Amino acid sequence: MSDANKNFPLNYAASAVRALQPYVPGKPLDELEREYGIRNAVKLASNENPAGPSPMVLQAVEAAAKTINRYPDGAGFQLKKSLAEHLGVEPRQLTLGNGSNDILVLLAEAFLTAATNAVFSEYAFVVYPLAVQATSAESRVVAANGVEHRQALGHDLNAMLTAIDESTRLVFIANPNNPTGTWLEPDALYAFLKKVPSTTVVVLDEAYCEYIGAQAVRMSLAWLSEFPNLVVTRTFSKIYGLAGLRIGYSVSSPEVAELLNRIRQPFNINSIALAAAEAALLDQSYIEASRKANSEGLAFLTEGVASIAGVRVIPSQGNFVLIDLGRPALPVYDALLHAGVIVRPVGNYGLPNHLRVTAGSAVENTTFLTAFSTALDNLV
């Protein structure tokens, strides 16, 4: 075998792809229990809804499972109809994705080339740079707010505006932002949109917007008629409790939706996910209960962590908190694993002294705080 063949396929892949580092998800529960010989471990690493799916969803899943020998509706007609009614938009403004992550990648594929750039904040969702780099476009990473800012580590919209030029095709803004939990007020976002050139698409990633409140669900959508370069992405993975089914969507102008549907993979949403999402929309009492439980969990975690000397909590509007340990976080993360608690280290976001912790059930939150306090005491 020649030397060239020995290095196949790496040497023959696109240079932008060769330089990519794969996305690393939160550690699965069964993996931790298998590796450490632990039972009844707690996972607070992936911002999942601890309540599980709505009972209405489970009924819909059972019914949909009987028809899995058939291909799903590739256009997602019924779900789009239900979503449009729920959001107050037209079905032709919707694009369905295999999680909202799928939509982010579709947007990068649709608008970015090696001659263009995308702008996003320093501590924003790690998928943004991955999606941009795969297209060979330039990533323009804008410095976040300082630690003394009211929205510490959050988006600096003025700095992001400065980074935009005639070659900027995408701007990614997560609101609330993962992993910081920071958020942007409507007036500030609207003023930003007014200043962005019409040649730049603003992607407003609202994976966690339902946790802010029911009013937030329609707020940004009201701007779509004024800003045809605005795309709002959402997911059923968070408050709706469907992370395992991978289904999200975007709301945009019909023209952008039509463009995304040109490159969207056929049947990218499976039939069970379609049925589950439609049922999830019907059970708004479940959403209200999840929002209330999350608010209580965030308060409990924030107060509990804040009472521990030497650590700091970043205020959050998501379903998680970001904790600044003031020292390398990996030893604490490892100690928590040995105690049967999985949280998320965020060194890959450029935050090596921080841990992200999902607001879980009352029992899970208490288990975390006990293990966290013990880990800090033992590592002094």
SENUGU-10767 format. One line per 8 residues: number of its first residue (from 1); their letters; for each residue x, z, y of N, C-alpha, C. Coordinates in pm, whole numbers, plus 50000, padded with zeros to 5 digits. Layout:
NUM> a> X,Z,Y,X,Z,Y,X,Z,Y | ...
//
This chain:
1> msdanknf> 50085,50000,49880,50000,50000,50000,50088,50000,50124 | 50057,49913,50220,50137,49905,50342,50113,50027,50429 | 50209,50050,50524,50194,50162,50616,50067,50150,50698 | 50031,50025,50736,49911,50004,50816,49787,50047,50739 | 49784,50011,50608,49668,50047,50527,49659,50197,50502 | 49775,50265,50496,49776,50410,50476,49706,50481,50591 | 49712,50422,50710,49653,50484,50829,49511,50435,50857 | 49459,50355,50765,49321,50310,50781,49227,50424,50741
9> plnyaasa> 49116,50452,50812,49062,50370,50921,49099,50419,51061 | 49173,50532,51070,49196,50594,51201,49257,50496,51301 | 49361,50424,51260,49428,50336,51354,49344,50217,51399 | 49236,50191,51328,49153,50076,51361,49023,50114,51431 | 48999,50241,51446,48880,50286,51518,48901,50268,51668 | 48791,50264,51743,48800,50255,51888,48880,50374,51942 | 48965,50350,52040,49053,50455,52093,48973,50574,52144 | 48859,50549,52208,48777,50659,52259,48725,50746,52147
17> vralqpyv> 48691,50684,52033,48640,50759,51918,48753,50838,51852 | 48872,50780,51845,48986,50852,51784,49016,50981,51856 | 48990,50984,51987,49024,51102,52066,48914,51208,52065 | 48800,51178,52006,48689,51274,52004,48718,51393,51913 | 48670,51509,51954,48669,51627,51869,48525,51655,51829 | 48494,51667,51701,48356,51684,51658,48290,51809,51718 | 48161,51798,51740,48081,51913,51783,48082,52019,51673 | 48104,52144,51713,48108,52254,51616,47984,52340,51637
25> pgkpldel> 47891,52342,51543,47769,52422,51558,47796,52570,51531 | 47695,52653,51557,47705,52794,51524,47717,52813,51374 | 47787,52917,51333,47810,52943,51190,47678,52971,51120 | 47649,52900,51008,47525,52925,50935,47525,53062,50868 | 47406,53119,50852,47393,53250,50788,47446,53251,50645 | 47408,53148,50567,47450,53150,50427,47601,53136,50412 | 47664,53067,50507,47810,53053,50503,47878,53187,50528 | 47828,53261,50626,47884,53394,50654,47867,53486,50534
33> ereygirn> 47748,53490,50479,47721,53580,50368,47805,53544,50245 | 47827,53414,50226,47909,53368,50113,48056,53406,50133 | 48107,53384,50254,48249,53408,50281,48284,53556,50286 | 48193,53637,50342,48226,53777,50366,48158,53872,50268 | 48078,53817,50177,48008,53903,50083,47909,53995,50151 | 47845,53944,50257,47752,54023,50337,47609,53982,50304 | 47517,54076,50309,47375,54045,50292,47301,54087,50418 | 47188,54020,50442,47102,54051,50556,47176,54037,50689
41> avklasne> 47255,53931,50700,47326,53905,50825,47227,53861,50933 | 47272,53870,51057,47190,53836,51174,47258,53720,51246 | 47182,53614,51275,47237,53501,51348,47178,53494,51488 | 47265,53510,51588,47227,53499,51729,47323,53402,51797 | 47345,53288,51731,47449,53195,51778,47397,53062,51828 | 47275,53023,51794,47232,52885,51818,47106,52872,51901 | 47066,52979,51968,46953,52976,52061,46824,52929,51995 | 46801,52978,51873,46680,52946,51799,46571,53050,51828
49> npagpspm> 46447,53012,51809,46335,53104,51829,46326,53196,51708 | 46346,53327,51726,46346,53419,51610,46208,53433,51546 | 46102,53390,51615,45968,53405,51561,45938,53304,51451 | 46022,53201,51438,45992,53095,51343,45884,53004,51400 | 45843,52901,51326,45743,52808,51377,45603,52868,51379 | 45518,52809,51461,45377,52849,51468,45309,52828,51332 | 45213,52914,51295,45136,52891,51171,45068,52755,51170 | 45026,52706,51285,44964,52573,51292,45064,52465,51253
57> vlqaveaa> 45191,52486,51289,45297,52392,51252,45316,52391,51101 | 45319,52507,51041,45339,52514,50897,45228,52443,50820 | 45105,52455,50868,44994,52385,50806,45011,52234,50819 | 45054,52189,50938,45074,52046,50961,45188,51991,50875 | 45294,52070,50859,45407,52029,50775,45363,52012,50630 | 45283,52105,50581,45235,52097,50442,45153,51971,50421 | 45068,51939,50517,44985,51820,50505,45068,51693,50513 | 45166,51691,50606,45249,51572,50625,45340,51547,50505
65> aktinryp> 45377,51651,50434,45467,51636,50320,45406,51552,50209 | 45274,51542,50207,45207,51465,50101,45225,51315,50119 | 45270,51273,50238,45282,51129,50265,45427,51086,50290 | 45523,51164,50242,45663,51131,50272,45713,51010,50194 | 45631,50954,50110,45669,50827,50045,45651,50709,50141 | 45585,50733,50254,45563,50630,50354,45657,50647,50472 | 45695,50535,50533,45774,50544,50655,45691,50608,50766 | 45757,50680,50856,45683,50739,50968,45642,50632,51069
73> dgagfqlk> 45557,50669,51161,45519,50580,51270,45641,50567,51362 | 45706,50453,51360,45828,50434,51438,45807,50446,51587 | 45684,50422,51634,45655,50433,51776,45608,50572,51815 | 45578,50656,51718,45532,50792,51748,45406,50794,51832 | 45312,50704,51801,45194,50684,51887,45117,50813,51912 | 45080,50884,51805,44996,51001,51821,45068,51114,51894 | 45193,51137,51863,45267,51241,51934,45283,51205,52082 | 45314,51080,52111,45326,51039,52251,45194,51060,52326
81> kslaehlg> 45083,51029,52259,44952,51049,52322,44930,51196,52354 | 44962,51284,52258,44944,51428,52279,45040,51480,52386 | 45164,51434,52381,45262,51476,52481,45221,51432,52622 | 45175,51307,52633,45134,51255,52763,45021,51338,52823 | 44925,51376,52739,44815,51459,52787,44864,51597,52828 | 44955,51653,52749,45009,51786,52778,45090,51789,52906 | 45165,51682,52932,45257,51680,53046,45199,51613,53170 | 45090,51543,53154,45033,51472,53268,45109,51345,53304
89> veprqltl> 45160,51275,53202,45233,51149,53223,45169,51040,53136 | 45226,50920,53141,45176,50810,53059,45260,50799,52931 | 45200,50762,52820,45278,50746,52696,45396,50652,52711 | 45382,50548,52793,45491,50452,52807,45611,50507,52883 | 45599,50629,52936,45712,50696,53001,45794,50778,52902 | 45752,50784,52778,45814,50873,52680,45906,50798,52584 | 46017,50863,52551,46107,50817,52446,46130,50934,52352 | 46111,50913,52224,46132,51019,52126,46272,51012,52068
97> gngsndil> 46332,51129,52045,46467,51133,51992,46482,51231,51879 | 46587,51213,51801,46621,51304,51692,46686,51427,51752 | 46603,51509,51819,46652,51613,51907,46680,51551,52044 | 46680,51632,52149,46711,51576,52282,46856,51528,52287 | 46941,51578,52198,47078,51530,52188,47082,51379,52165 | 46990,51329,52083,46979,51186,52056,46952,51109,52185 | 46865,51163,52269,46832,51097,52396,46955,51093,52487 | 47032,51199,52490,47153,51203,52573,47250,51093,52532
105> vllaeafl> 47266,51075,52402,47355,50970,52351,47299,50832,52384 | 47168,50815,52369,47106,50686,52404,47128,50652,52550 | 47118,50749,52637,47141,50726,52780,47284,50683,52807 | 47378,50748,52740,47518,50708,52756,47540,50566,52706 | 47483,50533,52592,47498,50398,52537,47434,50293,52628 | 47324,50329,52691,47250,50233,52772,47317,50206,52907 | 47381,50307,52965,47425,50294,53103,47577,50299,53125 | 47653,50342,53026,47796,50361,53049,47881,50254,52984
113> taatnavf> 47986,50216,53054,48089,50125,53002,48224,50181,53045 | 48330,50113,53003,48465,50158,53041,48489,50148,53191 | 48407,50071,53260,48426,50052,53405,48343,50149,53488 | 48271,50240,53422,48183,50332,53494,48223,50477,53469 | 48151,50569,53534,48179,50711,53513,48049,50791,53509 | 48060,50911,53455,47948,51005,53452,47996,51138,53509 | 47907,51205,53578,47940,51331,53647,47863,51445,53581 | 47933,51556,53555,47867,51676,53505,47949,51798,53541
121> seyafvvy> 47888,51914,53529,47952,52038,53572,48051,52091,53468 | 48139,52174,53516,48250,52226,53436,48206,52300,53310 | 48103,52380,53319,48060,52460,53204,47923,52415,53153 | 47901,52286,53152,47773,52232,53105,47778,52204,52956 | 47666,52160,52903,47650,52137,52759,47761,52047,52706 | 47823,52088,52596,47942,52023,52544,47915,51880,52494 | 47790,51846,52470,47758,51710,52424,47778,51607,52535 | 47769,51645,52661,47786,51548,52770,47922,51478,52762
129> plavqats> 48033,51551,52759,48162,51481,52750,48178,51403,52621 | 48120,51451,52511,48129,51377,52385,48058,51242,52395 | 47938,51244,52451,47861,51120,52464,47929,51022,52558 | 47985,51075,52666,48052,50988,52764,48179,50929,52705 | 48260,51011,52642,48388,50965,52589,48370,50857,52483 | 48265,50865,52404,48241,50766,52298,48218,50627,52355 | 48178,50619,52483,48153,50488,52546,48275,50436,52621 | 48383,50515,52625,48506,50483,52699,48488,50496,52850
137> aesrvvaa> 48376,50549,52896,48356,50574,53038,48438,50695,53083 | 48452,50710,53213,48525,50823,53270,48433,50943,53286 | 48478,51059,53244,48407,51185,53269,48460,51249,53396 | 48372,51273,53490,48410,51343,53613,48353,51485,53605 | 48441,51578,53576,48400,51716,53556,48415,51791,53688 | 48305,51844,53737,48301,51908,53868,48313,52060,53852 | 48397,52121,53934,48415,52266,53928,48282,52338,53949 | 48259,52441,53868,48135,52518,53876,48144,52622,53987
145> ngvehrqa> 48033,52691,54012,48033,52800,54108,48132,52908,54064 | 48189,52977,54161,48282,53085,54131,48213,53207,54073 | 48290,53300,54023,48234,53417,53953,48157,53510,54047 | 48183,53500,54178,48113,53587,54272,47986,53523,54326 | 47961,53399,54291,47840,53329,54336,47717,53391,54271 | 47602,53379,54340,47477,53433,54286,47444,53368,54152 | 47480,53240,54137,47466,53169,54010,47607,53143,53957 | 47674,53250,53917,47813,53240,53871,47825,53141,53756
153> lghdlnam> 47922,53051,53766,47954,52950,53664,47849,52839,53655 | 47752,52839,53746,47648,52738,53745,47688,52612,53820 | 47596,52517,53829,47621,52388,53893,47638,52402,54045 | 47741,52337,54097,47763,52325,54241,47714,52185,54280 | 47591,52176,54326,47531,52045,54352,47603,51968,54463 | 47651,52038,54565,47724,51969,54672,47852,51905,54620 | 47923,51978,54534,48045,51924,54475,48013,51806,54383 | 47901,51812,54314,47862,51702,54227,47829,51577,54309
161> ltaidest> 47765,51595,54421,47737,51481,54510,47865,51414,54555 | 47965,51494,54588,48094,51441,54633,48162,51357,54525 | 48138,51391,54399,48203,51320,54288,48139,51186,54257 | 48019,51163,54308,47948,51039,54280,48000,50925,54367 | 48024,50809,54304,48061,50690,54381,47985,50569,54327 | 48025,50450,54371,47951,50330,54333,47960,50298,54184 | 48054,50361,54113,48068,50337,53969,48002,50445,53884 | 47939,50541,53947,47873,50649,53874,47737,50602,53824
169> rlvfianp> 47719,50603,53693,47593,50557,53636,47507,50672,53586 | 47569,50784,53548,47493,50899,53499,47541,51028,53563 | 47447,51116,53593,47478,51254,53630,47397,51343,53538 | 47464,51432,53465,47397,51525,53375,47382,51661,53443 | 47259,51711,53446,47233,51844,53501,47145,51919,53401 | 47194,52030,53351,47115,52113,53260,47051,52226,53338 | 46919,52240,53326,46849,52342,53403,46734,52402,53321 | 46749,52528,53271,46867,52614,53278,46985,52554,53200
177> nnptgtwl> 47104,52602,53236,47226,52547,53178,47270,52626,53054 | 47314,52551,52956,47376,52608,52836,47526,52579,52845 | 47615,52679,52839,47595,52813,52786,47580,52925,52889 | 47570,52892,53018,47575,52997,53119,47441,53065,53143 | 47330,52994,53118,47198,53050,53146,47158,53038,53292 | 47244,52980,53374,47217,52965,53517,47113,52855,53539 | 47050,52858,53655,46944,52762,53685,46949,52723,53832 | 46878,52615,53863,46872,52561,53999,46730,52570,54051
185> epdalyaf> 46716,52610,54176,46584,52620,54236,46528,52480,54265 | 46395,52463,54260,46336,52331,54283,46377,52265,54414 | 46380,52341,54523,46415,52281,54653,46555,52224,54651 | 46648,52295,54589,46787,52247,54583,46797,52121,54497 | 46725,52118,54386,46727,52000,54299,46666,51879,54368 | 46555,51900,54436,46488,51790,54505,46577,51734,54616 | 46640,51822,54691,46731,51776,54797,46847,51697,54739 | 46895,51738,54623,47003,51666,54555,46957,51526,54516
193> lkkvpstt> 46841,51516,54456,46789,51386,54413,46772,51291,54531 | 46734,51343,54645,46717,51260,54765,46847,51195,54808 | 46959,51259,54776,47090,51211,54822,47164,51125,54719 | 47118,51126,54594,47185,51049,54490,47152,50901,54506 | 47251,50812,54498,47223,50668,54509,47127,50620,54401 | 47048,50520,54432,46950,50469,54336,47016,50402,54217 | 47145,50371,54229,47220,50308,54119,47270,50410,54017 | 47247,50538,54043,47291,50645,53953,47171,50711,53888
201> vvvldeay> 47172,50720,53756,47065,50786,53682,47095,50935,53673 | 47001,51017,53715,47015,51162,53705,46941,51209,53580 | 47015,51268,53488,46957,51319,53363,46937,51469,53378 | 46812,51509,53388,46779,51651,53403,46745,51705,53264 | 46840,51777,53207,46829,51830,53071,46757,51964,53077 | 46631,51965,53031,46548,52084,53042,46512,52141,52905 | 46612,52153,52821,46588,52206,52686,46528,52346,52687 | 46557,52422,52792,46513,52562,52799,46408,52586,52907
209> ceyigaqa> 46351,52480,52962,46264,52498,53079,46141,52581,53048 | 46088,52574,52925,45967,52649,52893,45987,52799,52904 | 46111,52844,52895,46137,52987,52907,46121,53037,53050 | 46131,52947,53148,46113,52988,53287,45966,53019,53314 | 45876,52938,53258,45733,52959,53277,45657,52829,53266 | 45525,52840,53253,45442,52722,53233,45452,52625,53351 | 45469,52676,53471,45476,52589,53589,45599,52499,53585 | 45708,52549,53527,45832,52472,53521,45818,52348,53434
217> vrmslawl> 45723,52347,53342,45707,52235,53249,45669,52108,53323 | 45592,52119,53431,45548,52001,53504,45622,51979,53635 | 45702,52075,53677,45764,52068,53810,45844,51940,53830 | 45946,51917,53748,46033,51803,53767,45963,51671,53740 | 45862,51672,53653,45791,51549,53619,45718,51492,53740 | 45682,51578,53835,45613,51532,53955,45703,51446,54043 | 45834,51454,54019,45928,51377,54102,45953,51236,54048 | 45907,51208,53928,45940,51080,53864,45889,50960,53943
225> sefpnlvv> 45774,50971,54004,45720,50858,54080,45802,50828,54203 | 45868,50930,54256,45951,50912,54376,46093,50868,54340 | 46140,50911,54223,46279,50882,54184,46281,50807,54050 | 46277,50675,54053,46280,50598,53928,46412,50612,53852 | 46514,50669,53917,46643,50691,53851,46652,50831,53790 | 46540,50901,53779,46538,51034,53718,46489,51025,53574 | 46561,51094,53484,46519,51106,53344,46519,51255,53309 | 46408,51303,53255,46396,51443,53215,46396,51449,53063
233> trtfskiy> 46487,51529,53006,46493,51543,52861,46446,51682,52820 | 46375,51687,52709,46320,51812,52656,46340,51816,52505 | 46313,51931,52445,46329,51946,52300,46223,52037,52242 | 46195,52018,52113,46109,52110,52038,46193,52213,51961 | 46325,52210,51981,46414,52296,51903,46416,52440,51950 | 46382,52466,52075,46400,52599,52131,46271,52681,52124 | 46193,52683,52230,46076,52772,52230,45974,52734,52123 | 45969,52604,52087,45871,52560,51986,45914,52594,51843
241> glaglrig> 46040,52633,51824,46084,52680,51692,46102,52572,51588 | 46134,52448,51630,46147,52337,51535,46291,52286,51525 | 46389,52372,51543,46529,52328,51544,46567,52252,51418 | 46516,52295,51304,46552,52232,51177,46494,52094,51157 | 46394,52056,51237,46331,51925,51221,46387,51820,51316 | 46465,51862,51416,46533,51769,51506,46437,51672,51574 | 46371,51718,51678,46284,51630,51754,46286,51670,51902 | 46309,51571,51987,46308,51590,52131,46251,51466,52195
249> ysvsspev> 46255,51462,52328,46199,51347,52398,46251,51342,52541 | 46230,51229,52604,46257,51216,52747,46135,51161,52816 | 46124,51194,52945,46020,51140,53031,46092,51069,53146 | 46054,50945,53171,46125,50864,53270,46030,50759,53326 | 46084,50668,53404,46005,50552,53442,45979,50468,53317 | 45871,50392,53313,45847,50306,53196,45962,50209,53171 | 46028,50165,53278,46138,50070,53263,46257,50132,53191 | 46291,50257,53225,46401,50325,53156,46362,50353,53011
257> aellnrir> 46238,50396,52990,46192,50423,52853,46199,50297,52767 | 46161,50184,52824,46166,50059,52749,46309,50023,52713 | 46401,50050,52805,46542,50022,52780,46595,50110,52666 | 46563,50238,52670,46609,50330,52566,46551,50293,52430 | 46428,50247,52430,46366,50210,52303,46424,50083,52244 | 46498,50006,52324,46568,49889,52269,46682,49931,52177 | 46746,50043,52208,46863,50084,52130,46835,50203,52039 | 46716,50262,52053,46678,50373,51965,46671,50323,51822
265> qpfninsi> 46723,50402,51729,46719,50364,51589,46575,50359,51537 | 46543,50260,51451,46409,50257,51392,46383,50385,51311 | 46263,50437,51322,46224,50557,51245,46320,50674,51269 | 46361,50693,51396,46456,50802,51423,46391,50940,51417 | 46258,50945,51412,46187,51072,51395,46111,51067,51263 | 46135,51165,51176,46067,51163,51046,45921,51207,51059 | 45843,51175,50958,45699,51199,50963,45663,51346,50972 | 45742,51432,50908,45714,51576,50913,45740,51630,51054
273> alaaaeaa> 45847,51584,51116,45876,51627,51253,45769,51582,51350 | 45721,51460,51333,45615,51409,51421,45490,51496,51410 | 45450,51527,51287,45331,51610,51266,45351,51751,51319 | 45469,51807,51297,45498,51943,51341,45496,51954,51492 | 45555,51857,51560,45560,51860,51706,45420,51850,51766 | 45338,51764,51707,45201,51750,51758,45123,51880,51741 | 45140,51945,51627,45073,52074,51604,45128,52181,51698 | 45257,52178,51724,45319,52278,51810,45260,52273,51951
281> lldqsyie> 45230,52153,51998,45172,52139,52132,45035,52205,52141 | 44964,52209,52030,44828,52264,52030,44826,52416,52037 | 44936,52478,51994,44937,52625,51986,45011,52685,52106 | 44948,52678,52222,45012,52730,52342,45013,52883,52346 | 44928,52948,52269,44933,53094,52262,45063,53138,52196 | 45111,53059,52100,45242,53086,52038,45353,53075,52141 | 45343,52975,52229,45445,52956,52332,45445,53074,52429 | 45327,53116,52469,45318,53231,52561,45377,53357,52497
289> asrkanse> 45346,53379,52370,45399,53496,52300,45551,53487,52287 | 45602,53367,52260,45747,53349,52249,45816,53372,52382 | 45753,53325,52489,45810,53344,52623,45816,53492,52658 | 45709,53564,52627,45704,53708,52656,45809,53783,52574 | 45818,53751,52445,45916,53817,52359,46057,53789,52406 | 46081,53666,52450,46215,53630,52498,46251,53707,52625 | 46154,53719,52715,46178,53793,52839,46215,53938,52809 | 46144,53998,52715,46174,54136,52677,46310,54145,52609
297> glaflteg> 46342,54046,52524,46472,54046,52457,46588,54029,52552 | 46572,53938,52650,46677,53919,52751,46701,54047,52830 | 46593,54112,52870,46607,54237,52947,46679,54343,52864 | 46642,54354,52737,46703,54453,52649,46853,54426,52632 | 46889,54301,52605,47029,54266,52589,47108,54286,52718 | 47049,54240,52828,47119,54249,52957,47147,54394,52994 | 47045,54479,52980,47063,54621,53014,47161,54689,52918 | 47149,54655,52790,47235,54718,52691,47381,54680,52710
305> vasiagvr> 47408,54552,52733,47547,54508,52752,47601,54560,52884 | 47518,54559,52989,47563,54603,53121,47603,54751,53121 | 47549,54828,53025,47583,54971,53019,47719,54996,52956 | 47780,54890,52902,47911,54904,52837,48021,54872,52939 | 48113,54962,52958,48218,54944,53057,48309,54827,53021 | 48347,54751,53123,48447,54646,53103,48392,54510,53069 | 48260,54497,53056,48200,54367,53025,48096,54333,53132 | 48064,54204,53142,47971,54157,53244,47875,54056,53184
313> vipsqgnf> 47748,54064,53223,47647,53970,53176,47613,53873,53289 | 47610,53743,53257,47567,53643,53353,47414,53636,53348 | 47343,53652,53461,47197,53642,53459,47150,53510,53399 | 47046,53514,53317,47004,53396,53241,46855,53370,53252 | 46820,53239,53254,46681,53197,53245,46656,53121,53115 | 46750,53129,53022,46732,53064,52892,46683,53164,52790 | 46721,53144,52664,46689,53242,52560,46818,53301,52503 | 46914,53321,52591,47046,53372,52554,47111,53434,52676
321> vlidlgrp> 47215,53512,52652,47296,53566,52760,47442,53530,52735 | 47514,53510,52843,47658,53486,52835,47728,53613,52880 | 47819,53661,52795,47887,53788,52821,48034,53762,52849 | 48080,53810,52962,48222,53802,52999,48289,53931,52954 | 48379,53918,52855,48446,54037,52801,48567,54080,52883 | 48613,53991,52971,48732,54023,53049,48860,54021,52967 | 48853,53964,52847,48967,53953,52756,48932,53849,52650 | 49027,53804,52570,48995,53702,52469,48879,53746,52379
329> alpvydal> 48785,53656,52359,48661,53690,52289,48672,53677,52138 | 48766,53599,52086,48768,53572,51943,48785,53697,51857 | 48869,53795,51895,48877,53916,51812,48743,53990,51802 | 48668,53991,51913,48537,54057,51910,48440,53977,51825 | 48445,53845,51839,48361,53757,51757,48389,53780,51608 | 48516,53789,51572,48553,53810,51432,48506,53947,51382 | 48519,54049,51467,48472,54182,51428,48321,54182,51405 | 48248,54108,51488,48103,54097,51471,48068,54026,51341
337> lhagvivr> 48145,53923,51306,48120,53854,51178,48133,53951,51062 | 48235,54034,51066,48255,54131,50957,48144,54236,50954 | 48076,54252,51068,47963,54345,51074,47832,54275,51041 | 47840,54145,51008,47720,54071,50971,47639,54018,51087 | 47705,53997,51202,47636,53945,51320,47707,53819,51369 | 47634,53709,51375,47692,53583,51422,47648,53557,51565 | 47746,53547,51656,47719,53505,51793,47801,53377,51817 | 47808,53332,51940,47876,53205,51966,47995,53224,52061
345> pvgnyglp> 48117,53203,52012,48231,53198,52104,48224,53065,52180 | 48263,53063,52305,48248,52942,52386,48381,52898,52448 | 48488,52919,52372,48617,52869,52418,48617,52719,52432 | 48536,52649,52351,48530,52503,52360,48463,52457,52489 | 48399,52547,52560,48342,52518,52692,48440,52553,52804 | 48557,52601,52768,48652,52647,52869,48630,52791,52909 | 48563,52867,52822,48532,53007,52852,48582,53096,52737 | 48713,53110,52723,48769,53182,52607,48744,53332,52609
353> nhlrvtag> 48701,53387,52723,48676,53531,52732,48528,53565,52719 | 48448,53467,52680,48303,53486,52680,48243,53467,52540 | 48130,53534,52520,48046,53514,52402,47904,53484,52449 | 47839,53389,52380,47698,53360,52408,47614,53424,52297 | 47511,53496,52337,47429,53570,52241,47282,53533,52261 | 47220,53483,52157,47078,53448,52161,46993,53575,52163 | 46884,53572,52238,46787,53681,52233,46708,53668,52103 | 46729,53759,52011,46662,53754,51882,46541,53845,51879
361> saventtf> 46504,53888,51760,46396,53986,51746,46446,54122,51795 | 46354,54216,51808,46393,54350,51854,46496,54412,51760 | 46476,54394,51630,46570,54449,51532,46705,54380,51543 | 46705,54249,51555,46830,54173,51566,46906,54210,51693 | 46837,54226,51804,46902,54263,51929,46966,54401,51920 | 46895,54494,51858,46949,54629,51841,47071,54626,51748 | 47063,54549,51641,47176,54535,51548,47298,54481,51620 | 47277,54380,51703,47389,54323,51779,47451,54427,51871
369> ltafstal> 47371,54495,51951,47427,54590,52049,47506,54700,51979 | 47456,54747,51868,47530,54851,51793,47664,54797,51743 | 47661,54678,51683,47784,54619,51630,47880,54581,51743 | 47826,54535,51853,47908,54495,51968,47981,54615,52027 | 47910,54724,52047,47970,54846,52102,48079,54899,52009 | 48050,54897,51879,48148,54943,51781,48272,54855,51779 | 48251,54723,51787,48363,54629,51786,48454,54652,51906 | 48395,54672,52023,48474,54695,52145,48553,54827,52135
377> dnlv> 48488,54929,52081,48557,55059,52067,48675,55047,51970 | 48656,54974,51862,48760,54962,51759,48876,54873,51800 | 48851,54787,51898,48955,54692,51940,49029,54736,52067 | 49000,54855,52115,49069,54905,52236,49217,54920,52208
//
